[in-house]
Amino acid sequence: MLQAWHSTGKPEVSTENKPIPLVLASQSPRRLDLLAQIGVTPDAVLPADLDETPKKAELPRDLAKRLAQAKAGQVAQERPDAVVLGADTVVACGRRILPKAETRDEALACLELLSGRRHRVHGGVCIIHNGTAKVRHVMTHVGFKRLSRDEIAWYLESGEWQGKAGGYAIQGRAAACVDLVNGSYSNVVGLPLYETAQMLWNAGVRAS
């Protein structure tokens, strides 16, 4: 069973070894909360500054992986001494990539598209340690009930859609709109915990 985690170097080392610092390459409070759920507290949070625009004809899964690795890679240049964790979440209907809604109109368009339909949430996770990058992709199927105009307006009033992939936060009011989650729930929130936990373990991150 996984316990509370902390960086302690390789799996079997003496307590005299200096712990390996863990750096999160994200400013997302959701990812910090998710890491705390499995007992992980990063030693530092250094958000990457990237252009997250999809490339022409780029698939959602490829975008999630590329951005996760780019975030981790940018921060790893500043902190080569650390285990660096980068992640990204992409919401897509088919191959159509939905934006991380910044305006009410963007969120409205997302909700109207998602209403009564199934979509996919692609999570990319990258860990860079000692110059080596490990990248994982996780996909979750999510379904929305058919939303009335009043329900959409009620959700938009919350403001929790701001900056969220696909214009919704499943851990908030959007939970009342979701009728299907097939796969990793934490992936939809912002970080697939099972896969992330295994990657951290393999990088030498241990219980405190």
C-alpha positions in Angstrom: 0.0 0.0 0.0 1.3 3.5 -0.8 1.7 5.7 2.2 2.4 9.4 2.5 5.2 10.3 0.2 8.4 12.3 0.3 11.6 12.3 -1.7 14.3 10.1 -0.3 16.4 9.1 -3.3 16.7 5.5 -4.5 14.4 2.8 -3.2 16.8 1.3 -0.7 19.2 3.9 0.7 20.3 5.0 4.2 18.5 7.8 5.9 21.8 9.7 5.7 21.3 10.3 2.0 20.0 13.7 1.1 16.4 13.7 -0.2 15.8 14.4 -3.8 13.7 17.6 -4.2 10.4 17.3 -6.0 9.4 20.3 -8.2 5.9 20.7 -9.6 5.9 22.4 -13.0 2.3 23.7 -12.6 0.5 26.5 -10.9 -2.7 24.4 -10.7 -4.1 24.3 -7.1 -6.0 21.2 -8.2 -2.8 19.3 -8.9 -1.4 20.4 -5.5 -4.6 19.1 -3.8 -4.4 15.8 -5.7 -0.8 15.3 -4.8 -1.6 16.0 -1.2 -4.3 13.2 -1.5 -1.5 10.7 -1.9 0.7 12.4 0.6 3.0 14.3 -1.8 4.1 17.8 -1.0 6.4 19.3 -3.7 9.5 21.1 -2.4 8.8 23.8 -4.9 6.2 24.9 -7.4 7.6 26.5 -10.6 5.0 27.0 -13.3 6.2 26.7 -16.9 5.5 29.5 -19.3 4.4 27.9 -22.6 2.3 28.5 -25.7 -0.3 25.8 -25.4 -1.7 26.2 -28.8 -2.3 22.8 -30.5 -0.2 22.1 -33.6 -2.0 21.7 -36.9 -3.8 18.3 -37.0 -2.3 17.4 -33.6 -4.2 14.7 -31.8 -5.6 15.4 -28.3 -3.5 12.6 -26.7 -0.3 13.9 -28.4 -1.0 17.5 -27.3 -1.4 16.4 -23.6 1.8 14.4 -23.7 3.7 17.1 -25.5 2.7 19.9 -23.1 3.4 17.8 -20.1 6.9 17.1 -21.3 7.5 20.7 -22.4 6.4 22.0 -18.9 8.6 19.5 -17.1 11.5 20.1 -19.5 11.4 23.9 -19.1 11.5 23.7 -15.4 14.1 20.9 -15.4 16.6 23.3 -17.0 16.3 25.5 -14.0 16.3 22.6 -11.5 18.5 19.8 -12.8 19.0 18.6 -9.2 15.3 17.7 -8.8 12.6 15.3 -9.8 10.4 17.5 -12.0 6.7 16.7 -12.5 4.8 18.2 -15.4 1.2 17.5 -16.4 -1.5 18.7 -18.8 -5.2 18.0 -19.3 -6.9 18.1 -22.7 -10.7 17.7 -23.2 -11.8 16.6 -26.7 -15.0 15.6 -28.5 -13.7 13.3 -31.1 -10.6 15.0 -32.4 -11.9 18.4 -31.6 -9.8 19.9 -28.8 -11.8 22.2 -26.5 -10.1 25.3 -25.0 -9.2 26.0 -21.5 -12.1 28.5 -21.1 -11.1 32.0 -20.3 -14.3 33.8 -21.1 -18.0 33.1 -20.4 -18.7 32.7 -24.1 -15.9 30.1 -24.4 -17.4 28.2 -21.5 -20.9 28.4 -22.9 -19.7 27.0 -26.2 -18.0 24.1 -24.5 -21.1 23.3 -22.4 -23.4 23.4 -25.4 -21.1 21.1 -27.2 -20.7 18.6 -24.3 -24.4 18.6 -23.4 -25.9 15.1 -23.9 -22.7 13.7 -25.3 -19.7 11.6 -24.4 -16.2 13.1 -24.6 -12.7 12.1 -23.7 -10.3 13.7 -21.2 -6.6 13.1 -22.0 -4.1 13.5 -19.3 -0.4 13.8 -20.0 2.1 13.2 -17.2 5.9 13.7 -17.4 8.6 13.1 -14.8 12.2 14.2 -15.6 14.9 12.9 -13.3 18.7 12.9 -14.0 18.1 14.2 -17.5 15.7 11.3 -18.4 12.0 12.0 -19.3 9.3 9.5 -18.7 5.9 10.3 -20.2 2.5 8.7 -19.7 -0.9 9.2 -21.3 -4.2 8.5 -19.5 -7.7 8.7 -21.1 -11.0 8.9 -19.3 -14.4 8.8 -20.9 -16.9 11.3 -19.5 -20.6 11.8 -20.3 -22.8 14.8 -19.7 -26.5 14.7 -19.3 -28.5 16.9 -21.6 -28.3 20.3 -20.1 -31.2 22.9 -20.2 -30.5 26.6 -20.7 -31.2 27.1 -17.0 -28.7 24.5 -16.0 -26.0 25.9 -18.2 -26.7 29.4 -16.8 -26.6 28.0 -13.3 -23.2 26.5 -14.0 -21.8 29.5 -15.7 -22.7 31.7 -12.7 -20.3 29.6 -10.5 -17.3 31.0 -12.4 -15.5 27.7 -11.7 -15.1 27.1 -15.4 -12.4 29.8 -15.7 -9.1 28.3 -16.9 -10.6 24.8 -17.0 -10.1 22.4 -19.9 -13.4 22.0 -21.6 -15.0 24.8 -19.5 -15.9 22.7 -16.5 -14.6 21.4 -13.1 -15.9 17.9 -12.4 -15.0 18.3 -8.7 -17.4 21.3 -8.4 -20.9 22.0 -9.7 -20.2 20.1 -12.9 -20.6 16.9 -10.8 -24.4 17.5 -11.1 -24.0 17.4 -14.9 -21.9 14.3 -15.3 -23.7 11.0 -15.8 -20.7 8.8 -16.7 -17.0 8.5 -15.8 -15.2 5.6 -17.2 -11.6 5.5 -16.2 -9.5 7.7 -13.8 -11.6 10.3 -12.1 -8.5 12.1 -10.8 -7.4 12.4 -14.4 -10.5 14.6 -15.1 -9.7 16.8 -12.1 -6.2 17.3 -13.4 -3.8 14.5 -12.5 -4.1 10.7 -12.9 -3.1 9.7 -9.4 -2.4 6.0 -9.9 0.0 6.5 -12.9 1.6 9.6 -11.2 2.2 7.6 -8.0 3.9 4.8 -9.9 6.1 7.3 -11.8 7.1 9.1 -8.6 7.9 5.8 -6.9 10.1 4.7 -9.8 11.9 8.1 -9.6 12.7 7.5 -5.9 10.0 9.6 -4.2 9.2 8.0 -0.9 7.0 8.2 2.2 7.8 10.7 4.9 
